[in-house]
Amino acid sequence: MRSLLQNRRGQIRVIEAFFAAVLMLSSLTLIPTVQRLSSSVESVQSSTALNVLATLDSDGHLSELVDQRNWSSLRSCVASLVSPALWFNLTVYDQNMTPLNDRAICSGGAISDNIDSAEYLCVCPDGTFSLYFVRLQLAGLN
């Protein structure tokens, strides 16, 4: 028993192993937090884009504008729903994924390389039930 109390090298090794374990566990818990923070900005932009498209289509306004090919009114509607601090670009595709808008529906040049997008399937409730695939891209300053 007395030799266990006098063996201080073993105690130091146990303390050293404990600190190494604490260091490893703390680094494992902090690294995913940093990754989640960077992806949370993207998920906010993506959900914002999806909310904008759903709001426009809630009363059939989006499908009406796309059916009429009224790109300037569509740009104005999106601009009124998106924060002025965000850049947007909207593209409308038909069933064959061919772009329908002949000019850009955007708010100028991209302000960031961190561009996130949301895709939305729009159905026109007229007699033909045309399907349109709408992609809204957003970018903001981080």
Backbone as JSON, one array per atom type, in Angstrom:
{
  "sequence": "MRSLLQNRRGQIRVIEAFFAAVLMLSSLTLIPTVQRLSSSVESVQSSTALNVLATLDSDGHLSELVDQRNWSSLRSCVASLVSPALWFNLTVYDQNMTPLNDRAICSGGAISDNIDSAEYLCVCPDGTFSLYFVRLQLAGLN",
  "N": [[0.82, -1.18, 0.0], [1.92, 1.18, 0.78], [3.79, 1.56, -1.22], [2.2, 2.19, -3.42], [1.29, 4.75, -2.8], [3.64, 6.18, -2.89], [4.4, 6.05, -5.52], [4.57, 8.25, -7.71], [4.88, 8.7, -10.4], [3.04, 7.16, -11.8], [0.65, 8.4, -11.09], [0.94, 10.88, -12.32], [0.89, 10.08, -15.0], [-1.75, 9.21, -15.25], [-3.15, 11.6, -14.82], [-2.17, 13.03, -16.99], [-3.26, 11.51, -19.12], [-5.96, 11.95, -18.63], [-6.21, 14.75, -19.14], [-5.52, 14.72, -21.85], [-7.66, 13.28, -22.91], [-9.79, 15.04, -22.3], [-9.04, 17.23, -23.88], [-9.24, 16.1, -26.47], [-11.99, 15.42, -26.59], [-13.19, 17.93, -26.28], [-12.29, 19.23, -28.6], [-13.58, 17.68, -30.53], [-16.24, 18.31, -30.03], [-16.36, 21.04, -30.57], [-15.63, 21.47, -33.26], [-17.74, 20.43, -35.05], [-19.7, 22.34, -34.39], [-18.82, 24.74, -35.51], [-19.02, 24.1, -38.21], [-21.8, 23.72, -38.4], [-22.68, 26.31, -37.98], [-21.85, 27.69, -40.29], [-23.33, 26.36, -42.24], [-25.86, 26.98, -41.42], [-26.43, 29.56, -42.23], [-26.73, 29.2, -44.97], [-28.97, 27.5, -44.95], [-30.88, 29.24, -43.95], [-31.05, 31.12, -46.03], [-31.95, 29.44, -48.07], [-34.42, 28.57, -47.04], [-35.68, 31.04, -46.9], [-35.85, 31.68, -49.64], [-37.55, 29.62, -50.49], [-39.83, 30.26, -49.0], [-40.5, 32.73, -50.15], [-41.2, 31.95, -52.77], [-43.37, 30.25, -52.21], [-45.12, 32.03, -51.0], [-45.66, 33.77, -53.11], [-47.03, 31.99, -54.76], [-49.22, 31.3, -53.3], [-51.73, 32.44, -53.73], [-52.03, 31.91, -56.36], [-50.75, 33.71, -57.93], [-48.08, 33.58, -58.81], [-48.12, 31.47, -60.71], [-49.84, 32.61, -62.56], [-48.4, 34.87, -63.46], [-46.2, 33.59, -64.63], [-47.45, 32.08, -66.6], [-48.4, 34.13, -68.23], [-46.03, 35.14, -69.06], [-44.92, 37.4, -67.92], [-42.38, 38.86, -67.08], [-41.25, 41.2, -65.97], [-43.11, 42.07, -64.04], [-43.03, 39.84, -62.4], [-40.4, 40.01, -61.49], [-40.6, 42.39, -60.0], [-42.39, 41.59, -58.0], [-40.93, 39.58, -56.65], [-38.76, 41.11, -55.8], [-40.04, 42.78, -54.0], [-40.59, 41.04, -51.94], [-38.18, 40.03, -51.09], [-35.41, 40.75, -49.01], [-33.68, 43.89, -49.22], [-30.98, 43.6, -48.81], [-30.27, 41.23, -49.9], [-29.24, 39.47, -52.8], [-30.94, 38.36, -55.7], [-31.86, 35.82, -58.08], [-33.96, 34.62, -60.49], [-35.18, 31.86, -62.25], [-37.19, 30.38, -64.69], [-38.38, 27.28, -65.71], [-39.58, 24.97, -68.22], [-41.41, 21.83, -68.63], [-39.43, 20.29, -69.84], [-37.12, 21.21, -68.81], [-36.18, 23.51, -70.03], [-35.15, 26.82, -70.14], [-37.51, 29.41, -69.71], [-37.71, 32.18, -69.37], [-36.61, 34.89, -71.22], [-34.94, 36.93, -70.57], [-32.87, 38.09, -67.87], [-34.1, 37.64, -64.6], [-33.45, 39.28, -62.09], [-31.67, 40.92, -59.39], [-29.5, 42.57, -60.13], [-25.9, 42.22, -59.98], [-24.3, 39.37, -58.45], [-23.65, 39.48, -54.96], [-22.09, 38.0, -53.4], [-20.16, 34.98, -53.05], [-21.44, 32.97, -51.85], [-23.98, 31.44, -52.69], [-27.25, 30.36, -52.49], [-29.98, 28.18, -53.26], [-33.45, 27.59, -54.05], [-35.86, 25.3, -55.19], [-38.95, 25.14, -56.88], [-42.05, 23.74, -57.66], [-44.42, 24.7, -59.87], [-47.81, 24.87, -60.69], [-50.04, 25.64, -63.19], [-53.36, 26.52, -62.91], [-55.09, 26.59, -65.07], [-56.97, 25.34, -67.92], [-55.05, 23.66, -69.1], [-53.23, 22.8, -67.22], [-50.42, 23.37, -66.89], [-47.02, 22.66, -66.09], [-44.45, 24.2, -64.28], [-41.09, 24.74, -63.47], [-39.53, 26.43, -61.01], [-36.71, 28.23, -60.1], [-35.15, 29.85, -57.5], [-32.51, 31.81, -56.64], [-30.51, 32.95, -53.99], [-28.3, 35.31, -52.52], [-26.27, 36.65, -49.99], [-24.56, 39.06, -47.95], [-22.15, 37.89, -45.7]],
  "CA": [[0.0, 0.0, 0.0], [2.81, 2.33, 0.87], [4.46, 1.75, -2.51], [1.25, 2.84, -4.31], [1.24, 6.16, -2.46], [4.91, 6.8, -3.24], [4.59, 5.95, -6.95], [3.99, 9.47, -8.25], [4.91, 8.66, -11.86], [1.76, 6.6, -12.26], [-0.39, 9.42, -10.92], [1.14, 11.89, -13.37], [0.43, 9.49, -16.27], [-3.21, 9.2, -15.24], [-3.56, 13.0, -15.0], [-1.85, 13.37, -18.38], [-4.25, 10.84, -19.98], [-7.22, 12.63, -18.42], [-6.17, 16.0, -19.88], [-5.54, 14.41, -23.28], [-9.04, 12.91, -23.24], [-10.6, 16.26, -22.25], [-8.67, 18.0, -25.06], [-9.8, 15.45, -27.65], [-13.45, 15.54, -26.57], [-13.57, 19.33, -26.52], [-12.08, 19.54, -30.01], [-14.62, 17.01, -31.3], [-17.52, 18.99, -29.87], [-16.31, 22.4, -31.11], [-15.5, 21.49, -34.72], [-19.04, 20.38, -35.72], [-20.44, 23.57, -34.14], [-18.39, 25.72, -36.5], [-19.59, 23.68, -39.48], [-23.22, 23.97, -38.36], [-22.91, 27.75, -38.1], [-21.71, 28.1, -41.68], [-24.43, 25.82, -43.03], [-27.13, 27.56, -41.0], [-26.68, 30.73, -43.08], [-27.25, 28.67, -46.22], [-30.32, 26.99, -44.77], [-31.76, 30.4, -43.81], [-31.27, 31.65, -47.37], [-32.75, 28.48, -48.81], [-35.8, 28.62, -46.54], [-36.21, 32.33, -47.32], [-36.2, 31.55, -51.05], [-38.74, 28.77, -50.59], [-40.97, 31.03, -48.47], [-40.86, 33.74, -51.15], [-41.91, 31.28, -53.86], [-44.65, 29.75, -51.7], [-45.98, 33.2, -50.78], [-46.12, 34.22, -54.43], [-47.93, 31.01, -55.37], [-50.32, 30.96, -52.41], [-53.0, 32.85, -54.34], [-51.96, 31.63, -57.79], [-50.15, 34.85, -58.63], [-46.86, 33.13, -59.49], [-48.46, 30.71, -61.92], [-50.45, 33.55, -63.5], [-47.32, 35.67, -64.06], [-45.39, 32.72, -65.49], [-48.28, 31.75, -67.76], [-48.46, 35.33, -69.08], [-44.64, 35.5, -69.38], [-44.78, 38.77, -67.45], [-41.15, 38.77, -66.29], [-40.99, 42.43, -65.21], [-43.97, 42.03, -62.85], [-42.5, 38.78, -61.53], [-39.21, 40.57, -60.85], [-41.05, 43.35, -59.0], [-42.98, 40.84, -56.88], [-39.85, 38.94, -55.89], [-37.99, 42.19, -55.17], [-40.78, 43.3, -52.85], [-40.6, 40.04, -50.88], [-36.81, 39.72, -50.66], [-34.72, 41.85, -48.35], [-32.77, 44.61, -50.12], [-29.61, 43.16, -48.57], [-30.06, 39.96, -50.6], [-29.28, 39.41, -54.26], [-31.75, 37.22, -56.16], [-31.91, 35.46, -59.5], [-35.06, 33.68, -60.66], [-35.24, 31.24, -63.57], [-38.38, 29.55, -64.86], [-38.16, 26.21, -66.68], [-40.76, 24.19, -68.57], [-41.31, 20.41, -68.27], [-38.2, 19.73, -70.41], [-36.02, 21.96, -68.17], [-35.74, 24.57, -70.93], [-35.48, 28.11, -69.53], [-38.56, 30.15, -70.4], [-37.49, 33.63, -69.36], [-35.62, 35.28, -72.22], [-34.03, 37.89, -69.95], [-32.6, 37.79, -66.46], [-34.99, 38.14, -63.56], [-32.52, 39.35, -60.97], [-31.49, 42.24, -58.77], [-28.14, 43.01, -60.4], [-24.86, 41.21, -59.88], [-24.2, 38.65, -57.17], [-22.85, 40.21, -53.98], [-21.33, 37.03, -52.61], [-19.99, 33.66, -53.66], [-22.26, 32.05, -51.07], [-25.29, 31.47, -53.32], [-28.09, 29.21, -52.15], [-31.16, 28.21, -54.11], [-34.62, 26.77, -53.74], [-36.61, 24.92, -56.38], [-40.38, 25.1, -56.59], [-42.87, 23.24, -58.76], [-45.59, 25.57, -60.0], [-48.82, 24.33, -61.6], [-51.04, 26.64, -63.61], [-54.66, 25.86, -62.78], [-55.98, 26.77, -66.22], [-57.4, 24.07, -68.5], [-53.95, 22.81, -69.55], [-52.45, 22.38, -66.04], [-49.0, 23.43, -67.25], [-46.07, 22.56, -64.99], [-43.26, 25.04, -64.4], [-40.09, 24.53, -62.43], [-39.02, 27.76, -60.71], [-35.51, 28.2, -59.23], [-34.81, 31.16, -56.95], [-31.2, 31.82, -56.01], [-30.27, 34.1, -53.11], [-26.96, 35.49, -51.97], [-26.2, 37.78, -49.08], [-23.27, 39.29, -47.3], [-22.04, 37.15, -44.44]],
  "C": [[0.87, 1.25, 0.0], [3.5, 2.61, -0.47], [3.52, 2.41, -3.52], [1.19, 4.34, -4.05], [2.51, 6.89, -2.88], [5.17, 6.8, -4.75], [3.89, 7.14, -7.64], [4.02, 9.48, -9.79], [3.61, 8.12, -12.43], [0.64, 7.61, -12.15], [-0.28, 10.49, -12.01], [0.65, 11.37, -14.72], [-1.1, 9.48, -16.36], [-3.74, 10.62, -15.46], [-3.31, 13.44, -16.43], [-2.87, 12.75, -19.34], [-5.62, 11.51, -19.85], [-7.27, 13.95, -19.21], [-6.18, 15.77, -21.39], [-6.95, 14.04, -23.73], [-9.95, 14.14, -23.26], [-10.31, 17.12, -23.49], [-9.29, 17.41, -26.33], [-11.32, 15.61, -27.7], [-13.9, 16.98, -26.83], [-13.35, 19.72, -27.97], [-13.13, 18.87, -30.89], [-15.97, 17.7, -31.17], [-17.51, 20.39, -30.46], [-16.26, 22.44, -32.63], [-16.86, 21.36, -35.42], [-19.88, 21.63, -35.49], [-20.08, 24.63, -35.16], [-18.98, 25.36, -37.86], [-21.09, 23.94, -39.51], [-23.53, 25.45, -38.51], [-22.82, 28.2, -39.55], [-22.85, 27.55, -42.53], [-25.76, 26.4, -42.6], [-27.45, 28.81, -41.81], [-27.27, 30.27, -44.4], [-28.67, 28.17, -46.06], [-31.31, 28.13, -44.56], [-32.06, 30.99, -45.17], [-32.16, 30.73, -48.19], [-34.21, 28.51, -48.35], [-36.46, 29.95, -46.89], [-36.67, 32.27, -48.78], [-37.46, 30.71, -51.23], [-39.97, 29.49, -50.07], [-41.44, 32.09, -49.47], [-41.67, 33.09, -52.28], [-43.28, 30.77, -53.42], [-45.63, 30.91, -51.47], [-46.52, 33.72, -52.11], [-47.16, 33.28, -55.04], [-49.14, 30.71, -54.5], [-51.67, 31.35, -52.99], [-53.0, 32.64, -55.85], [-51.3, 32.72, -58.61], [-48.89, 34.44, -59.4], [-47.18, 32.4, -60.78], [-49.09, 31.6, -62.98], [-49.38, 34.38, -64.22], [-46.47, 34.84, -65.02], [-46.17, 32.37, -66.75], [-48.37, 32.91, -68.74], [-47.08, 35.76, -69.58], [-44.37, 36.97, -69.02], [-43.58, 38.84, -66.51], [-40.88, 40.03, -65.48], [-41.86, 42.49, -63.96], [-43.49, 40.96, -61.86], [-41.26, 39.27, -60.8], [-39.61, 41.55, -59.74], [-41.64, 42.65, -57.78], [-41.91, 40.2, -56.01], [-39.04, 40.0, -55.15], [-38.71, 42.75, -53.95], [-40.79, 42.32, -51.68], [-39.22, 39.72, -50.32], [-36.19, 40.95, -50.03], [-33.8, 42.56, -49.33], [-31.3, 44.22, -49.93], [-29.28, 41.85, -49.28], [-30.12, 40.16, -52.1], [-30.16, 38.23, -54.64], [-31.64, 37.05, -57.66], [-32.98, 34.39, -59.63], [-35.05, 33.17, -62.09], [-36.44, 30.32, -63.6], [-38.11, 28.56, -65.98], [-39.49, 25.54, -67.01], [-40.53, 22.73, -68.18], [-40.02, 19.76, -68.76], [-36.95, 20.41, -69.85], [-35.38, 22.95, -69.14], [-36.1, 25.91, -70.29], [-36.5, 28.88, -70.37], [-38.3, 31.65, -70.43], [-36.33, 33.98, -70.29], [-34.66, 36.34, -71.72], [-33.92, 37.57, -68.47], [-33.65, 38.42, -65.55], [-34.16, 38.17, -62.29], [-32.42, 40.78, -60.46], [-30.07, 42.73, -58.96], [-27.15, 41.87, -60.31], [-24.81, 40.57, -58.5], [-23.26, 39.39, -56.23], [-21.97, 39.29, -53.15], [-21.16, 35.75, -53.41], [-20.85, 32.61, -52.98], [-23.7, 32.13, -51.58], [-26.03, 30.19, -52.96], [-29.38, 29.31, -52.95], [-32.27, 27.33, -53.56], [-35.36, 26.51, -55.04], [-38.07, 24.74, -55.99], [-41.12, 24.64, -57.83], [-44.17, 24.02, -58.77], [-46.53, 24.96, -61.04], [-49.82, 25.41, -61.92], [-52.41, 25.97, -63.64], [-55.61, 26.11, -63.96], [-56.32, 25.39, -66.8], [-56.27, 23.13, -68.89], [-53.13, 22.23, -68.4], [-50.96, 22.29, -66.38], [-48.14, 23.38, -65.99], [-44.87, 23.44, -65.29], [-42.37, 24.77, -63.2], [-39.42, 25.88, -62.22], [-37.84, 27.62, -59.74], [-35.2, 29.64, -58.81], [-33.5, 31.03, -56.21], [-31.05, 33.1, -55.19], [-28.83, 34.13, -52.67], [-26.98, 36.73, -51.09], [-24.82, 37.91, -48.5], [-23.25, 38.56, -45.98], [-21.45, 38.02, -43.36]]
}
